[in-house]
Amino acid sequence: MNITRNIRLSTIFLLLPAALMLALSACTTNAESPQLQAMVDSLQSELERCRNEEAMIEKRLKRFDSLDFQYYNNQQWQSFSESHDKNIKVVYPDGKVTTGLFPEHIDMLTPMFQFAPDTRIKRHPVSFGNEDWTAVIGEMEGTFSRPMAMGDKTIQPTGKKFKLRMATISKWKDGKMTEEHLFWDNKALMDQIMNKDGQLSVF
């Protein structure tokens, strides 16, 4: 199930009983109450803030959809600047950190397409956000069809398909991501692309 609603929406539902009580109070009084009006104004302001935040997060999530489904899948690296700050900080599953979009972050993405050129992120089963942050789980699929460079060695392709889930936790500012924290299981990937005997041919 897709989760695309802002966590802040819970605030709206918490405020609805208060709105109902205020409305009932207004109906049972004949005189205007400055205190009541102030409470109504405050409630309306909070609801409007929540709606604006929800709209902003939905916009960011749609931009992230375009990032994966269009730009990443088609290796349109220059278009990453639409959603990435030029000095973006990226933290990878092994603890490695890069600062900068070109070439630092892009250089970390391209090797996947060298050994699995049909790599695709096909859907985001979970995506949500709160304030300046979004969280998205993507499902990546591909085929180990070309040699994989591993340091000074090369792993021969097995033709095995893989399906891998990855999570991206992002911080946003002025419409672009300034931080990304990436999570995936490299062992799960290697287990799927091994030969039937559980081995890889290294040369």
C-alpha positions as a Markdown table, in Angstrom:
| # | Residue | x | y | z |
|---|---|---|---|---|
| 1 | Met | 0.0 | 0.0 | 0.0 |
| 2 | Asn | 1.3 | 3.4 | -0.9 |
| 3 | Ile | 1.9 | 5.8 | 2.0 |
| 4 | Thr | 2.0 | 9.3 | 0.5 |
| 5 | Arg | 0.3 | 11.4 | 3.2 |
| 6 | Asn | 2.2 | 13.8 | 5.4 |
| 7 | Ile | 2.6 | 12.6 | 9.0 |
| 8 | Arg | 1.3 | 16.0 | 10.0 |
| 9 | Leu | -2.1 | 15.1 | 8.7 |
| 10 | Ser | -2.6 | 13.5 | 12.1 |
| 11 | Thr | -2.6 | 16.9 | 13.6 |
| 12 | Ile | -5.6 | 17.9 | 11.5 |
| 13 | Phe | -7.6 | 15.0 | 12.8 |
| 14 | Leu | -6.6 | 15.8 | 16.3 |
| 15 | Leu | -7.9 | 19.3 | 15.8 |
| 16 | Leu | -11.2 | 18.4 | 14.3 |
| 17 | Pro | -12.9 | 17.6 | 17.7 |
| 18 | Ala | -11.8 | 21.0 | 18.9 |
| 19 | Ala | -13.3 | 22.6 | 15.9 |
| 20 | Leu | -16.6 | 20.8 | 16.5 |
| 21 | Met | -16.6 | 22.0 | 20.1 |
| 22 | Leu | -15.9 | 25.6 | 19.1 |
| 23 | Ala | -18.7 | 25.4 | 16.5 |
| 24 | Leu | -21.2 | 24.1 | 19.1 |
| 25 | Ser | -20.1 | 26.8 | 21.5 |
| 26 | Ala | -20.6 | 29.5 | 18.9 |
| 27 | Cys | -24.2 | 28.2 | 18.3 |
| 28 | Thr | -25.2 | 28.4 | 21.9 |
| 29 | Thr | -24.0 | 31.9 | 22.6 |
| 30 | Asn | -25.7 | 35.1 | 21.6 |
| 31 | Ala | -22.8 | 37.4 | 22.2 |
| 32 | Glu | -19.6 | 37.5 | 20.2 |
| 33 | Ser | -16.6 | 36.3 | 22.2 |
| 34 | Pro | -13.1 | 37.7 | 21.3 |
| 35 | Gln | -11.6 | 34.7 | 23.0 |
| 36 | Leu | -13.7 | 32.3 | 20.9 |
| 37 | Gln | -12.8 | 34.1 | 17.8 |
| 38 | Ala | -9.1 | 34.0 | 18.7 |
| 39 | Met | -9.3 | 30.2 | 19.2 |
| 40 | Val | -11.1 | 29.8 | 15.8 |
| 41 | Asp | -8.5 | 31.9 | 14.1 |
| 42 | Ser | -5.7 | 29.9 | 15.7 |
| 43 | Leu | -7.3 | 26.7 | 14.6 |
| 44 | Gln | -7.8 | 27.9 | 11.1 |
| 45 | Ser | -4.1 | 29.0 | 10.9 |
| 46 | Glu | -2.9 | 25.6 | 12.1 |
| 47 | Leu | -5.1 | 23.8 | 9.6 |
| 48 | Glu | -3.8 | 26.0 | 6.8 |
| 49 | Arg | -0.2 | 25.3 | 7.8 |
| 50 | Cys | -0.9 | 21.6 | 7.8 |
| 51 | Arg | -2.4 | 21.8 | 4.3 |
| 52 | Asn | 0.5 | 23.8 | 3.0 |
| 53 | Glu | 3.0 | 21.3 | 4.4 |
| 54 | Glu | 1.1 | 18.4 | 3.0 |
| 55 | Ala | 1.1 | 20.1 | -0.5 |
| 56 | Met | 4.8 | 20.7 | -0.3 |
| 57 | Ile | 5.6 | 17.1 | 0.6 |
| 58 | Glu | 3.4 | 15.8 | -2.1 |
| 59 | Lys | 5.3 | 18.0 | -4.6 |
| 60 | Arg | 8.6 | 16.6 | -3.3 |
| 61 | Leu | 7.4 | 13.0 | -3.6 |
| 62 | Lys | 6.3 | 13.6 | -7.2 |
| 63 | Arg | 9.7 | 15.1 | -8.0 |
| 64 | Phe | 11.3 | 12.0 | -6.4 |
| 65 | Asp | 9.1 | 9.8 | -8.6 |
| 66 | Ser | 10.4 | 11.6 | -11.7 |
| 67 | Leu | 13.9 | 11.2 | -10.4 |
| 68 | Asp | 13.7 | 7.4 | -10.2 |
| 69 | Phe | 11.2 | 6.4 | -12.9 |
| 70 | Gln | 12.4 | 8.8 | -15.6 |
| 71 | Tyr | 15.9 | 10.2 | -14.9 |
| 72 | Tyr | 17.5 | 7.2 | -13.1 |
| 73 | Asn | 16.0 | 4.5 | -15.2 |
| 74 | Asn | 17.1 | 6.3 | -18.4 |
| 75 | Gln | 20.5 | 7.4 | -17.0 |
| 76 | Gln | 19.6 | 11.1 | -17.6 |
| 77 | Trp | 22.2 | 12.2 | -15.1 |
| 78 | Gln | 22.2 | 15.9 | -16.0 |
| 79 | Ser | 18.5 | 16.0 | -15.0 |
| 80 | Phe | 19.4 | 15.0 | -11.4 |
| 81 | Ser | 20.1 | 18.7 | -10.8 |
| 82 | Glu | 16.3 | 19.3 | -10.8 |
| 83 | Ser | 16.0 | 17.5 | -7.5 |
| 84 | His | 19.6 | 17.5 | -6.1 |
| 85 | Asp | 21.5 | 20.4 | -4.7 |
| 86 | Lys | 24.9 | 20.7 | -6.4 |
| 87 | Asn | 26.6 | 20.2 | -3.0 |
| 88 | Ile | 24.3 | 17.4 | -1.8 |
| 89 | Lys | 25.7 | 15.1 | 0.9 |
| 90 | Val | 25.0 | 11.4 | 0.4 |
| 91 | Val | 25.6 | 8.7 | 2.9 |
| 92 | Tyr | 25.8 | 5.1 | 1.5 |
| 93 | Pro | 25.0 | 1.8 | 3.2 |
| 94 | Asp | 28.7 | 1.0 | 3.8 |
| 95 | Gly | 29.2 | 4.4 | 5.6 |
| 96 | Lys | 30.9 | 6.1 | 2.6 |
| 97 | Val | 30.0 | 9.7 | 2.3 |
| 98 | Thr | 30.2 | 11.9 | -0.8 |
| 99 | Thr | 29.6 | 15.7 | -1.1 |
| 100 | Gly | 28.6 | 17.1 | -4.5 |
| 101 | Leu | 26.3 | 15.9 | -7.3 |
| 102 | Phe | 28.8 | 16.0 | -10.2 |
| 103 | Pro | 30.8 | 13.9 | -10.5 |
| 104 | Glu | 30.8 | 12.5 | -6.9 |
| 105 | His | 27.3 | 11.2 | -6.5 |
| 106 | Ile | 26.7 | 10.3 | -10.1 |
| 107 | Asp | 30.0 | 8.3 | -10.1 |
| 108 | Met | 28.5 | 6.1 | -7.4 |
| 109 | Leu | 25.3 | 5.4 | -9.5 |
| 110 | Thr | 26.7 | 4.5 | -12.9 |
| 111 | Pro | 28.5 | 1.1 | -12.0 |
| 112 | Met | 25.1 | -0.6 | -11.5 |
| 113 | Phe | 24.3 | -0.1 | -15.2 |
| 114 | Gln | 27.7 | -1.4 | -16.3 |
| 115 | Phe | 27.0 | -5.0 | -15.1 |
| 116 | Ala | 23.2 | -4.7 | -15.2 |
| 117 | Pro | 22.3 | -2.3 | -18.0 |
| 118 | Asp | 18.5 | -3.2 | -17.7 |
| 119 | Thr | 18.4 | -1.9 | -14.1 |
| 120 | Arg | 15.1 | -0.2 | -13.4 |
| 121 | Ile | 13.3 | 1.2 | -10.4 |
| 122 | Lys | 9.7 | 0.2 | -11.1 |
| 123 | Arg | 7.7 | 1.4 | -8.2 |
| 124 | His | 7.7 | 3.2 | -4.8 |
| 125 | Pro | 5.5 | 1.0 | -2.5 |
| 126 | Val | 6.1 | 3.4 | 0.4 |
| 127 | Ser | 6.6 | 7.1 | 0.4 |
| 128 | Phe | 5.9 | 9.8 | 3.0 |
| 129 | Gly | 7.3 | 12.9 | 4.5 |
| 130 | Asn | 7.4 | 15.2 | 7.5 |
| 131 | Glu | 8.5 | 18.8 | 7.6 |
| 132 | Asp | 11.9 | 19.0 | 5.6 |
| 133 | Trp | 12.3 | 15.2 | 5.2 |
| 134 | Thr | 10.9 | 12.5 | 2.9 |
| 135 | Ala | 11.3 | 8.7 | 3.0 |
| 136 | Val | 10.9 | 6.5 | 0.0 |
| 137 | Ile | 11.2 | 2.8 | -0.6 |
| 138 | Gly | 12.0 | 1.8 | -4.1 |
| 139 | Glu | 12.0 | -1.6 | -5.8 |
| 140 | Met | 14.9 | -2.1 | -8.2 |
| 141 | Glu | 15.1 | -4.9 | -10.7 |
| 142 | Gly | 17.8 | -6.0 | -13.2 |
| 143 | Thr | 19.9 | -8.7 | -14.8 |
| 144 | Phe | 23.6 | -9.5 | -14.1 |
| 145 | Ser | 24.4 | -9.7 | -17.8 |
| 146 | Arg | 27.8 | -8.0 | -18.1 |
| 147 | Pro | 31.1 | -8.3 | -16.2 |
| 148 | Met | 31.2 | -6.6 | -12.8 |
| 149 | Ala | 34.3 | -4.7 | -11.9 |
| 150 | Met | 35.4 | -5.4 | -8.3 |
| 151 | Gly | 38.6 | -3.5 | -7.6 |
| 152 | Asp | 41.4 | -5.1 | -9.7 |
| 153 | Lys | 39.3 | -8.1 | -10.4 |
| 154 | Thr | 36.3 | -8.9 | -12.6 |
| 155 | Ile | 33.2 | -11.0 | -11.8 |
| 156 | Gln | 31.8 | -12.8 | -14.8 |
| 157 | Pro | 28.0 | -12.4 | -15.5 |
| 158 | Thr | 25.7 | -15.2 | -14.5 |
| 159 | Gly | 22.6 | -14.0 | -16.3 |
| 160 | Lys | 20.7 | -14.1 | -13.0 |
| 161 | Lys | 17.9 | -11.6 | -12.3 |
| 162 | Phe | 17.7 | -9.6 | -9.1 |
| 163 | Lys | 15.1 | -7.6 | -7.2 |
| 164 | Leu | 16.2 | -5.3 | -4.5 |
| 165 | Arg | 14.5 | -2.9 | -2.1 |
| 166 | Met | 16.2 | 0.3 | -1.2 |
| 167 | Ala | 15.2 | 3.2 | 1.1 |
| 168 | Thr | 16.1 | 6.8 | 0.6 |
| 169 | Ile | 15.8 | 9.3 | 3.4 |
| 170 | Ser | 16.1 | 12.8 | 2.1 |
| 171 | Lys | 16.4 | 16.3 | 3.5 |
| 172 | Trp | 15.0 | 19.1 | 1.3 |
| 173 | Lys | 15.6 | 22.9 | 1.0 |
| 174 | Asp | 14.3 | 25.2 | -1.6 |
| 175 | Gly | 12.9 | 22.4 | -3.7 |
| 176 | Lys | 16.0 | 20.3 | -3.8 |
| 177 | Met | 17.6 | 17.5 | -1.7 |
| 178 | Thr | 20.6 | 18.6 | 0.4 |
| 179 | Glu | 21.1 | 15.3 | 2.1 |
| 180 | Glu | 20.4 | 11.6 | 1.1 |
| 181 | His | 20.8 | 8.6 | 3.4 |
| 182 | Leu | 20.7 | 5.4 | 1.3 |
| 183 | Phe | 19.9 | 1.9 | 2.6 |
| 184 | Trp | 20.0 | -1.4 | 0.8 |
| 185 | Asp | 21.4 | -4.9 | 1.4 |
| 186 | Asn | 24.4 | -5.7 | -0.8 |
| 187 | Lys | 24.4 | -9.3 | 0.4 |
| 188 | Ala | 20.8 | -9.8 | -0.8 |
| 189 | Leu | 22.0 | -8.6 | -4.2 |
| 190 | Met | 25.0 | -10.9 | -4.3 |
| 191 | Asp | 22.9 | -13.9 | -3.2 |
| 192 | Gln | 20.5 | -13.4 | -6.1 |
| 193 | Ile | 23.1 | -13.1 | -8.8 |
| 194 | Met | 25.3 | -16.0 | -7.9 |
| 195 | Asn | 25.4 | -19.3 | -9.9 |
| 196 | Lys | 23.3 | -22.2 | -8.8 |
| 197 | Asp | 26.2 | -23.5 | -6.8 |
| 198 | Gly | 26.3 | -20.2 | -4.9 |
| 199 | Gln | 29.6 | -19.1 | -6.4 |
| 200 | Leu | 30.8 | -16.3 | -8.6 |
| 201 | Ser | 33.6 | -16.6 | -11.2 |
| 202 | Val | 36.3 | -14.0 | -10.4 |
| 203 | Phe | 39.1 | -13.2 | -12.8 |
